[in-house]
Amino acid sequence: MKYQPVFLMLISLTSLLWGCSDSVPTDTQKEKPLREVSAIDLPEKTIESLFKVENGFTLLSLDDFNEFQGKSKKPVDGPTWTEKSDIISCTGNPRGYLYSKKIHGNFSLRLEYRFPESSEKKENPNTGILIYITGENRIWPRCLEVQGKFEEMAHIKSNSKDVTLEVTDNQAARETARRPLGEWNTIEVISKDGMLTSVLNGTKIASCKPSELTEGFFGIQSEGDAVEFRNIRVQKLTD
């Protein structure tokens, strides 16, 4: 009986050591380091939420535009323009456009747009960015246009018979810079004293010399094809 305390102590010590060994992870039990998360791992909406507006630019939503609709040749089912998850969507029907609530002269306009993937999509879907909209609203108003049509993306043209333009355009640069249907393309339009410059995905595509149009509203077109816009922002440039 006199050895009982020593025996109990040995049992307790053994149990304590056994418990400690369970708490120490083996090599296979050790936690692996966390993998860095890149943008490619994130869902599209999360990636969109990471967008930061550049200094000096104002981000625009559907509420920052007025809408003009032309007459429709086919039934119109629901609104032409809607906004969800920071994307402005257009059905393409009827033809018409959104136009800014403010007049702009010297400015930089940046936006992203895409024609959604569809089994019925056209090879050359159409939209456009209207610049210096003046006069009455109609199809199409007196203005210049930076093309959104796929094959002519970022080309500059006049939408008025009485306004002529001298345009320099680089088709080879367009074909290199342009992204496929279904993907987002980024266009920047720089307006300076009536002269326009268009930039597609960071590459200069076209420019025009000043015409008689030097300021007005700007807008985006509904021209028969479904199209989506996002991150529309504008910056006033100093005179």
Summary of the structure (lengths in Angstrom):
residues: 239
radius of gyration: 29.6
end to end distance: 103.9
largest distance: 118.5
contacts: 653
relative contact order: 0.21
helix: 18%
strand: 36%
